Amino acid sequence: MGAHSKNTRNKISYWNSIFSITTVLFLTGFLGIFIWIAKNTSDVLKESVYIQVELVDTVQSAYDKFRAELENIPEVKKVKFVSKDIAAAKLKKDINEDFINIIGYNPLFNSLEVNIKSEMFKPEILESTKKLILKNALVRDATYPKVISKTLDKNLRKISLILGAITLFLLIIAVILIDSTIRLAMFSDRFLIKSMQLVGATRWFIIRPYIWRAILNGIVSALVASGLLVFILYLFDKYTQLIELQKELKYLSIIFFGLILLGVILSFISTFFAVNKYLRMKLDSLY
């Protein structure tokens, strides 16, 4: 009866450990995915800001050559040519009025839209690229929304710092929770650990089964947490435009591998120190 009760308590203790580790890993993984989504959104916002380059009238081959030169600039993500006819058609649709018939001609110019790479998006990069573009004889003028670019860069920096602080805080909480849960699980085995030591079992002989159990718990917890995250990501992919799973499998595999590694390492370290704690304690202190 006593042995059965002890085994039941051990099983409950281990399941509680798995549940706690799974919860912590799930929250950590969810934060990692949130940061990934935030980064993707940030990149889209950065690359949506472009330098509008108005061009003088000339042959298409000259435009194509200038466009190729701009695409070779390291900071440039892409360059899109917009003819004045296409620009006029777009403006006509936006204002819902045929302004060309009213004024008798098309006042717009052929232009290029120059997007900067998200990782290089800074107001000073936009400004230096604009100055470089203006040196070309084909360019009438080059502009970009300075206020938006500065505000966007400033706000994204703040968001990055906040997310970094939250990540650090959650990791500290994760370590504390997992450590506390495993130490509580080891508490129920403190007399068994001490008994094995008293009958002459070596330290590694005593610790080894608990280490293997810890590694298994970490792997199981990480797999369960990853499964829950995959389900949530599937819903995001199906019902929102925030992510595309097929394009981000590499990043997701890094997150899931990281969860397994984190679960195993934290479980291993906490179990190792918890068992050693009871091996160092005197028998009277166990009560």
KAFEN-V205006 format. One line per field, one symbol per residue. phi: phi as a letter, one per 20 degrees, with the letter a starting at -180 (. if undefined). psi: psi as a letter, one per 30 degrees, with the letter a starting at -180 (. if undefined). burial: I if it has 9 or more other C-alpha atoms within 8 Angstrom, else O. A space follows every 50 residues. Layout:
# KAFEN-V205006
phi: ???
psi: ???
burial: ???
This chain:
# KAFEN-V205006
phi: .ffffffffffffffffffffgfffffffffgffffffffffffffeeec eededffafffffffffffffefgfeebcdecffffffffffffelbeff ffenbeeecfbcddeefgfdfbgffgfffgffffffffeeabcbffffff ffffffffffffffffffffffffffffffffffffgfdfffffffffeo fffffffgfffffffffffgffffffffffffffffffdcdfccgfecff fffffffffffffffffffffgffffgffeffgfffe
psi: eeeeeeeeeeeeeeeeeeeeeeeeeeeeeeeeeeeeeeeeeeeeeeffkl kjjkllkaleeeeeeeeeeeffkefkelkkkjlfeeeeeeeeeefhkife feffljfllklkjjkkkefgjkeeeeeeeeeeeffkffkelklljeeeee eeeeeeeeeeeeeeeeeeeeeeeeeeeeeeeeeeefefgeeeeeeeefgg kleeeeeeeeeeeeeeeeeeeeeeeeeeeeeeeeeeeeflgeljeffgee eeeeeeeeeeeeeeeeeeeeeeeeeeefefllefff.
burial: OOOOOOOOIIOOIIOIIIIIIIIIIIOIIIIIIOIOIOOOIIIIOIIOII IIIIIIOOOOOOIOOOIOOIIOOOOIIOIOIIIIOOIIOOOIOOOOOOOI OOOOOIOOIIIIIIIIIIOOIIIOIIOOOIOOIIOOOOIIOIOOOOOOII OIIOOIOOOOOOIOOOIOOIIOOIIOIIIOIIIIIIOIIIOOIIOIIOOO IOOOOIIOOIIOOIIIIIIIIIIIIIOIIOOOIIIIIOOOOOOOIOOOOO OIOOIIOOIIOIIIIIIIOIIIOIIIOIIOOOOOOIO
